[in-house]
């Protein structure tokens, strides 16, 4: 990861529209998380209508994780999710690293690659560091 050029100390809430099928948007998302040490709420609108160009598995994502990243993150909302591998790896990373996370919510697009039930079963297998974290399914994303 490149050296942090600026730190957003006052940033508490961040809303991003991201493509998790490409390497650069994934790395930019991680860079922003590292640059916002006091971030409490993260909203991601997933725009993954194309096939994966790059696989961001857990090993890749963990390489860019730094101590203190998401140290204050409490809420993560992901809309337009398709349950593709890069999205699932990102969710696994957040569940395993965000120590005070209390809400992780999802709404999906029409083009999901697995059922919500299968996705939930996979999510429940992921390690979690926050005993308070709850998972919410909100159905289909409005506007899709």
Helices and strands as residue ranges (DSSP letters): E 13-18, H 23-35, E 41-46, H 58-63, E 75-81, H 85-97, E 103-108, H 116-125, E 134-140
